[in-house]
Amino acid sequence: MIYKNVFTSQIRRGIKLKQTLKNYSVIASVLEKANIGEVTEVKGWVKNLRKQKDLTFIDVNDGSTSQKLQIVIPKNLNTNDLTYGSSVLITGKLSKSPKGQLELVAEHVNVMGTCVVSDGYPFNPRTAHPPEYIRQFLHLRSRTNYFSAILRVRNSLTRHIHNYFESKNYLHVHTPILTSNDCEGAGEVFKIQPDNEITVKAMMQEGRDKDSVYFGTKTFLTVSGQLHQEAICRGMGNVYTLGPTFRAENSRSRLHLSEFYMLEAEIAFCDTLQNLQNVIEDMLKYLFIKTHESNANDLHIIDKEKSVLPLWVNKEFVTMTYNEAKGILGKRGLDMTDEGINKEQELALVEYCNGIPVFVIKWPKEQKSFYMKECQDDNTKVDALDLLAPITGEVVGGSLRENSYDKLKAKLPSDRLNWYLELRKFGNIPTGGFGLGLERFLQVICGVSNIKDTLPFPRWPHNCDM
């Protein structure tokens, strides 16, 4: 009986709380579910301000939508501290303007945070600041229409990714950020060590090597969760992860970051490249369609042309072998080297395919990682793929995984990966998988030329100020 009374009391408190919260405070909800005449409280930032003789008009945005709510402020309310960029809390009644526009007639205005533009605030109203300029102010750039739109698209894309894989019954796993392996084998890793000299000295007195003093082995920031996913996949079926990865590349190009997010999936019982390609193509088309449905206004702000769903969404992706790509590029005077296909050549192949994403498959073994499966009809090639797209070139990389114990053992780069080899020993299955760079994919969706504009706080060589 005591538990029943407590539970009933909690329900009553919940109902009472719900009744007190019936006014909308998020502007996206106000615009979607407006009840004319209702008293509503909104909070946000002033994006525009127009003063007239008897009224002041301001546009307020709280980040929940690309749209702004017009606020009408009567002359009798004190607005001395009200400026462009200031944060406000406003209470008033929802109304319709003579032109039918939803607006809020203010009854109370509280300037929560003033913004003195002349004191160094870098942005101006009704000004389209270029991305290069906005990038100088990472801590403030979420105040701009352009960058806030990108963040909303990123948020939606992440949600659609999880929805897609959940609908396909994939298991979402969190792979470690700290790892003892360099999955790609390129050596472009960040090493992890304690930043405490006392701890290091104490551990070294126990006879440990400085490079492996804390964990007992060299430890790095992950470049990929693939190998860990393979372990889970061989016990639980299809899996995916979405998390940060790190590359210590000395590159400041428009397509490279030192920290970025990677979507990776591992598919159980996958024994053909075509199966892998089908998964990738289906997923990308789903994500494009859903993101355009949920964020049409944001995409229009970022790039008007990209607010229209690309024609290739309704077309089949192109597939060509590495040798076929080499021949096409050779005829265009873009001869490939032994290092593979560079960025200019990737974009040339997409252009050759009329802007349709293109799978390049069956790569030379020496250009790809040790874990990729040898082609049955040509042991100089591996069953690997790169998906090339407009703007970025490569946006997805994947392969079938070598499932032969003996072949993998011969290629294993380190004894530290004996656990990975052992996966082929007990109840092994064929698997395949891929990795998609989230930020590069955002570049394709939004038409953003520089990858540094696709995430809140980009990291690249000589830049980690925050």
Phi, psi and omega per residue, in radians:
M1 nan -0.657 3.125
I2 -1.071 -0.791 -3.127
Y3 -1.101 -0.667 -3.141
K4 -1.128 -0.732 3.125
N5 -1.137 -0.727 3.116
V6 -1.091 -0.768 -3.120
F7 -1.122 -0.742 3.123
T8 -1.106 -0.692 3.118
S9 -1.102 -0.709 3.132
Q10 -1.140 -0.663 3.112
I11 -1.115 -0.768 3.141
R12 -1.096 -0.731 3.105
R13 -1.100 -0.649 3.128
G14 -1.139 -0.725 3.121
I15 -1.123 -0.760 -3.137
K16 -1.102 -0.731 3.116
L17 -1.117 -0.728 3.138
K18 -1.078 -0.661 3.137
Q19 -1.157 -0.608 -3.134
T20 -1.339 -0.269 -3.092
L21 -1.881 0.425 -3.057
K22 -1.286 -0.319 3.065
N23 -1.343 2.462 3.117
Y24 -1.402 2.495 3.066
S25 -2.099 -0.330 3.096
V26 -1.538 2.211 -3.009
I27 -1.082 -0.612 3.096
A28 -1.018 -0.690 3.125
S29 -1.267 -0.662 3.110
V30 -1.039 -0.786 -3.113
L31 -1.217 -0.548 -3.084
E32 -1.435 -0.623 -3.005
K33 -2.201 0.761 -3.056
A34 -1.163 2.311 3.025
N35 -1.998 1.789 -3.081
I36 -0.995 2.330 3.130
G37 1.605 -0.168 -3.128
E38 -1.381 2.453 3.054
V39 -1.352 2.195 -3.031
T40 -2.334 2.553 3.074
E41 -2.004 2.258 3.086
V42 -2.224 2.687 3.089
K43 -2.307 2.555 3.127
G44 2.978 -2.756 -3.095
W45 -2.112 2.522 -3.119
V46 -1.357 2.088 -3.134
K47 -1.756 -0.299 3.134
N48 -2.802 2.585 -3.109
L49 -2.511 2.251 -3.141
R50 -2.322 2.059 -3.118
K51 -1.767 2.292 3.031
Q52 -2.087 -3.073 -3.024
K53 -1.083 -0.854 -3.052
D54 -1.923 -0.209 -3.066
L55 -2.374 2.641 2.973
T56 -2.075 2.303 3.127
F57 -1.932 2.271 3.036
I58 -2.277 2.628 3.019
D59 -1.835 2.206 -3.091
V60 -2.047 2.426 3.096
N61 -2.355 2.447 -3.137
D62 -2.012 0.179 3.110
G63 1.568 -0.210 -3.089
S64 -1.338 -0.268 -3.100
T65 -2.710 2.817 3.069
S66 -1.334 -0.314 -3.112
Q67 -1.429 2.751 3.139
K68 -2.033 2.659 3.087
L69 -1.794 2.182 3.112
Q70 -1.377 2.299 3.111
I71 -1.974 2.269 3.086
V72 -1.813 2.102 -3.071
I73 -1.994 2.014 3.099
P74 -1.115 2.745 -3.063
K75 -1.072 -0.547 -3.048
N76 -1.244 -0.238 3.109
L77 -1.506 2.419 -3.094
N78 -1.292 2.081 -3.128
T79 -2.239 0.511 -3.072
N80 -1.096 -0.632 -3.112
D81 -1.563 0.022 -3.069
L82 -1.405 2.065 3.137
T83 -2.450 2.937 2.989
Y84 -1.019 2.307 3.112
G85 1.614 -0.235 -3.127
S86 -1.308 2.678 3.086
S87 -1.661 2.470 -3.005
V88 -2.400 2.696 2.939
L89 -2.150 2.112 -3.025
I90 -2.265 2.323 3.057
T91 -2.020 2.402 3.131
G92 -3.084 -3.019 -3.122
K93 -1.807 2.382 3.075
L94 -1.263 2.414 -3.085
S95 -2.561 3.049 3.045
K96 -2.012 2.333 3.098
S97 -1.266 2.928 3.098
P98 -0.976 -0.433 3.136
K99 -1.613 0.091 3.101
G100 1.525 0.142 -3.135
Q101 -1.460 2.404 3.081
L102 -1.186 2.350 3.093
E103 -2.569 2.888 3.113
L104 -2.066 2.107 3.109
V105 -1.523 1.956 -2.988
A106 -1.234 2.424 2.999
E107 -1.976 -0.377 3.101
H108 -2.602 2.314 3.132
V109 -2.193 2.160 3.096
N110 -2.145 1.992 3.069
V111 -1.400 1.860 -3.070
M112 -1.364 -0.648 3.128
G113 -2.499 2.072 -3.130
T114 -1.285 2.778 3.096
C115 -2.425 1.803 3.120
V116 -1.552 1.753 -3.041
V117 -1.029 -0.656 -3.103
S118 -1.245 -0.112 -3.105
D119 -1.677 0.365 3.038
G120 1.913 0.131 3.076
Y121 -1.164 2.169 -2.908
P122 -1.412 -0.164 -3.035
F123 -1.978 2.604 -3.122
N124 -2.094 2.614 3.128
P125 -1.182 2.600 3.084
R126 0.982 0.583 3.126
T127 -2.193 2.223 3.104
A128 -1.578 1.606 -3.127
H129 -1.293 2.373 3.125
P130 -1.184 2.636 -3.118
P131 -0.969 -0.628 -3.130
E132 -1.084 -0.636 3.106
Y133 -1.267 -0.799 -3.122
I134 -1.052 -0.610 -3.077
R135 -1.096 -0.326 3.119
Q136 -1.261 -0.262 -3.040
F137 -2.199 1.146 -3.066
L138 -0.998 -0.600 -3.080
H139 -1.311 -0.255 -3.094
L140 -2.046 -0.134 -2.933
R141 -1.259 -0.227 3.041
S142 -1.197 -0.171 3.094
R143 -1.362 -0.260 -3.073
T144 -1.505 2.610 3.118
N145 -1.058 -0.707 -3.072
Y146 -1.101 -0.911 -3.033
F147 -1.344 -0.600 3.092
S148 -1.119 -0.585 3.076
A149 -1.126 -0.721 3.113
I150 -1.092 -0.733 -3.136
L151 -1.143 -0.615 3.086
R152 -1.196 -0.663 3.079
V153 -1.125 -0.748 3.121
R154 -1.053 -0.763 3.118
N155 -1.047 -0.807 3.138
S156 -1.150 -0.741 3.141
L157 -1.032 -0.748 3.122
T158 -1.069 -0.742 3.117
R159 -1.110 -0.741 -3.138
H160 -1.156 -0.590 3.090
I161 -1.063 -0.849 -3.139
H162 -1.121 -0.690 3.122
N163 -1.093 -0.710 -3.115
Y164 -1.081 -0.906 -3.057
F165 -1.226 -0.543 3.058
E166 -1.132 -0.678 3.141
S167 -1.174 -0.372 3.139
K168 -1.744 0.133 3.088
N169 1.131 0.606 2.995
Y170 -1.459 2.591 3.059
L171 -1.598 2.231 3.102
H172 -1.509 2.111 3.140
V173 -2.098 2.634 3.065
H174 -1.782 1.851 3.111
T175 -1.442 2.686 -3.033
P176 -1.230 2.576 3.025
I177 -1.453 -0.597 3.058
L178 -1.602 2.287 -3.062
T179 -2.581 2.734 3.100
S180 -1.734 0.079 -3.114
N181 -2.146 2.621 3.007
D182 -1.809 1.629 -2.987
C183 -0.948 -0.792 -3.048
E184 -1.397 -0.307 3.100
G185 1.300 0.209 -3.082
A186 -1.594 -0.142 3.118
G187 1.334 0.151 -3.110
E188 -1.617 1.141 -3.039
V189 -2.121 2.738 3.001
F190 -1.719 2.241 -3.132
K191 -1.508 2.491 -3.104
I192 -1.835 2.226 3.034
Q193 -2.517 2.662 3.072
P194 -1.129 2.510 3.083
D195 -1.723 0.630 -3.121
N196 -2.258 1.859 -3.040
E197 -1.101 -0.583 3.138
I198 -1.127 -0.777 3.110
T199 -1.081 -0.780 -3.120
V200 -1.089 -0.816 -3.113
K201 -1.108 -0.705 -3.135
A202 -1.109 -0.725 -3.132
M203 -1.257 -0.598 3.135
M204 -1.211 -0.485 3.082
Q205 -1.172 -0.324 3.073
E206 -1.469 0.080 3.083
G207 1.596 0.285 -3.116
R208 -1.558 2.611 3.096
D209 -1.293 2.520 -3.063
K210 -1.066 -0.660 -3.105
D211 -1.206 -0.387 -3.107
S212 -2.193 0.495 -2.964
V213 -1.112 -0.631 -3.006
Y214 -1.537 -0.921 -3.062
F215 -1.637 -0.143 -3.102
G216 1.530 -0.042 3.068
T217 -2.657 2.734 3.068
K218 -1.015 2.356 -3.067
T219 -2.268 2.478 -3.033
F220 -2.300 2.847 2.880
L221 -1.314 2.406 -3.000
T222 -1.148 2.502 2.968
V223 -1.768 -0.220 -3.138
S224 -2.994 2.551 3.054
G225 -1.676 0.178 -2.996
Q226 -1.032 -0.861 -3.053
L227 -1.098 -0.660 3.095
H228 -1.189 -0.642 3.107
Q229 -1.135 -0.634 3.117
E230 -1.055 -0.651 3.127
A231 -1.123 -0.768 3.138
I232 -1.216 -0.710 -3.121
C233 -1.024 -0.610 -3.108
R234 -1.398 0.147 3.032
G235 -2.290 -0.337 -3.024
M236 -2.344 0.036 3.115
G237 1.533 -2.665 -3.014
N238 -1.082 2.311 -3.117
V239 -2.403 2.799 3.018
Y240 -2.611 2.791 3.069
T241 -2.497 2.665 3.083
L242 -2.412 1.879 -3.067
G243 -2.817 3.085 -3.090
P244 -1.287 2.483 3.016
T245 -2.319 2.833 -2.951
F246 -2.383 2.414 3.084
R247 -2.345 2.230 3.131
A248 -1.588 0.915 3.112
E249 -1.489 2.407 3.100
N250 -1.523 1.172 -3.092
S251 -2.366 2.367 3.088
R252 -2.074 0.470 -3.078
S253 -1.222 3.008 -3.128
R254 -1.277 -0.069 -3.060
L255 -2.098 0.085 -3.046
H256 -2.180 2.498 3.059
L257 -2.356 2.718 3.051
S258 -1.458 -0.442 3.069
E259 -2.323 2.221 -3.122
F260 -2.639 2.933 -3.128
Y261 -1.771 2.403 -3.109
M262 -2.153 2.242 2.963
L263 -1.623 2.122 -3.130
E264 -2.259 2.413 3.123
A265 -2.305 2.522 3.072
E266 -2.187 2.225 -2.989
I267 -1.926 2.106 -3.125
A268 -1.284 2.552 3.088
F269 1.027 0.533 3.100
C270 -1.618 2.003 -3.057
D271 -2.161 0.140 3.062
T272 -2.384 2.581 3.065
L273 -1.109 -0.572 -3.130
Q274 -1.096 -0.671 3.078
N275 -1.055 -0.790 3.129
L276 -1.117 -0.754 3.121
Q277 -1.076 -0.697 -3.131
N278 -1.070 -0.723 3.127
V279 -1.108 -0.815 -3.096
I280 -1.102 -0.830 -3.105
E281 -1.118 -0.769 3.141
D282 -1.080 -0.756 -3.125
M283 -1.120 -0.830 -3.093
L284 -1.105 -0.715 3.121
K285 -1.148 -0.703 3.083
Y286 -1.050 -0.827 -3.089
L287 -1.138 -0.683 3.093
F288 -1.083 -0.854 -3.083
I289 -1.114 -0.828 -3.096
K290 -1.137 -0.677 -3.129
T291 -1.206 -0.655 3.082
H292 -1.184 -0.598 3.100
E293 -1.184 -0.715 -3.034
S294 -1.502 -0.367 -2.991
N295 -2.368 0.676 -3.118
A296 -1.039 -0.752 -3.123
N297 -1.144 -0.709 3.122
D298 -1.125 -0.770 3.140
L299 -1.107 -0.573 3.099
H300 -1.164 -0.663 3.106
I301 -1.169 -0.725 -3.086
I302 -1.215 -0.855 -3.109
D303 -2.772 1.923 -3.053
K304 -0.956 -0.649 -3.120
E305 -1.177 -0.579 -3.090
K306 -1.398 -0.075 3.109
S307 -1.365 -0.119 3.076
V308 -1.756 2.293 -3.118
L309 -1.030 2.220 -3.101
P310 -1.097 2.562 -3.083
L311 -1.103 -0.509 -3.065
W312 -1.189 -0.238 3.122
V313 -1.051 -0.498 -3.130
N314 -1.724 0.190 3.141
K315 -2.099 2.730 3.114
E316 -1.334 2.387 3.102
F317 -1.094 2.595 3.120
V318 -1.417 2.546 3.044
T319 -2.216 2.292 3.037
M320 -2.500 2.656 3.089
T321 -1.374 2.892 3.081
Y322 -1.018 -0.740 -3.133
N323 -1.135 -0.678 3.102
E324 -1.128 -0.728 3.101
A325 -1.081 -0.699 3.124
K326 -1.074 -0.712 3.121
G327 -1.162 -0.741 3.136
I328 -1.086 -0.790 -3.123
L329 -1.181 -0.629 3.121
G330 -1.074 -0.694 3.116
K331 -1.175 -0.366 3.113
R332 -1.685 0.148 3.123
G333 1.307 0.398 -3.137
L334 -2.051 1.139 -3.071
D335 -1.108 2.369 3.137
M336 -1.468 2.646 3.043
T337 -1.753 -3.108 3.125
D338 -1.215 -0.206 -3.127
E339 -1.452 -0.136 3.079
G340 1.925 -2.617 -3.050
I341 -1.787 2.149 3.135
N342 -1.518 3.104 -3.036
K343 -1.094 -0.740 3.116
E344 -1.048 -0.716 -3.129
Q345 -1.236 -0.646 3.080
E346 -1.030 -0.838 -3.119
L347 -1.183 -0.555 3.089
A348 -1.149 -0.631 3.111
L349 -1.191 -0.679 3.081
V350 -1.120 -0.728 3.106
E351 -1.107 -0.710 3.106
Y352 -1.029 -0.554 -3.133
C353 -1.637 0.366 3.076
N354 1.052 0.633 3.074
G355 1.423 0.033 3.115
I356 -1.461 2.332 3.088
P357 -0.936 2.520 -3.043
V358 -2.292 2.279 3.016
F359 -1.486 2.181 2.955
V360 -1.823 2.077 -3.001
I361 -2.097 2.921 3.066
K362 1.025 1.353 -3.060
W363 -1.657 2.688 3.035
P364 -1.008 2.380 -3.055
K365 -0.988 -0.684 -3.042
E366 -1.242 -0.243 -3.138
Q367 -1.625 -0.111 -3.046
K368 -2.136 3.021 -3.011
S369 -1.337 2.810 -3.027
F370 -1.085 -0.467 -3.006
Y371 -1.474 -0.051 -3.080
M372 -1.430 2.481 -3.003
K373 -1.367 2.368 3.080
E374 -1.170 2.472 3.066
C375 -1.180 2.409 -3.106
Q376 -1.153 -0.555 -3.068
D377 -1.664 -0.040 -3.121
D378 -2.809 1.785 -3.059
N379 -1.327 0.047 3.025
T380 -1.580 -0.127 -3.114
K381 -2.058 2.807 3.054
V382 -2.156 2.694 3.123
D383 -1.396 1.294 -3.124
A384 -2.118 2.790 3.092
L385 -2.484 2.603 2.891
D386 -2.131 2.336 3.026
L387 -1.765 2.134 -3.120
L388 -1.786 2.427 -3.099
A389 -2.364 2.860 3.074
P390 -1.039 2.710 3.070
I391 1.336 -0.866 -3.015
T392 -1.844 -0.374 -2.937
G393 1.361 -2.183 -3.108
E394 -1.069 2.249 3.088
V395 -2.212 -0.363 3.091
V396 -2.392 2.435 2.988
G397 -2.246 2.462 -3.120
G398 -2.827 3.094 -3.137
S399 -2.968 2.885 2.803
L400 -1.374 2.570 -3.116
R401 -1.660 2.461 3.127
E402 -1.105 2.039 -3.090
N403 -1.884 0.132 3.046
S404 -1.548 2.123 -3.136
Y405 -1.015 -0.834 -3.064
D406 -1.164 -0.756 3.139
K407 -1.145 -0.708 -3.141
L408 -1.195 -0.691 3.125
K409 -1.030 -0.659 -3.133
A410 -1.205 -0.404 -3.078
K411 -1.841 -0.106 -3.040
L412 -1.041 2.153 -3.040
P413 -1.358 -0.262 -3.045
S414 -2.762 2.563 3.068
D415 -1.145 -0.336 3.127
R416 -1.167 -0.225 3.124
L417 -1.796 0.349 3.101
N418 -1.051 -0.561 3.092
W419 -1.093 -0.613 3.132
Y420 -1.202 -0.682 3.091
L421 -1.138 -0.663 -3.084
E422 -1.148 -0.379 3.072
L423 -1.036 -0.471 3.135
R424 -1.439 -0.046 -3.021
K425 -1.685 -0.539 -3.032
F426 -2.134 1.867 3.076
G427 1.050 0.731 -3.072
N428 -1.186 2.667 3.046
I429 -2.409 2.741 3.017
P430 -1.279 2.401 3.074
T431 -2.394 2.804 3.031
G432 -2.536 2.742 -3.116
G433 -2.827 3.093 -3.095
F434 -2.644 2.852 3.028
G435 -2.258 2.338 3.115
L436 -2.081 2.185 3.073
G437 -1.308 1.980 -3.056
L438 -1.027 -0.760 -3.091
E439 -1.182 -0.673 3.087
R440 -1.151 -0.669 3.107
F441 -1.138 -0.640 3.059
L442 -1.109 -0.636 3.059
Q443 -1.019 -0.747 -3.133
V444 -1.163 -0.802 -3.110
I445 -1.108 -0.784 -2.999
C446 -1.612 -0.252 -3.048
G447 1.288 0.575 -3.131
V448 -1.611 2.155 -3.038
S449 -1.359 -0.512 -3.076
N450 -1.953 2.182 -3.074
I451 -1.107 -0.385 -3.126
K452 -1.183 -0.195 3.140
D453 -1.737 0.217 -3.080
T454 -1.869 -0.043 -3.134
L455 -2.495 2.751 -2.987
P456 -1.067 -0.844 -3.024
F457 -2.304 1.485 -3.085
P458 -1.178 2.529 3.057
R459 -2.049 2.270 3.033
W460 -2.586 2.952 -3.071
P461 -0.899 2.277 3.130
H462 1.236 0.322 3.104
N463 -2.504 1.739 3.004
C464 -2.672 1.023 -2.978
D465 -1.349 -0.477 -3.058
M466 -1.837 nan nan
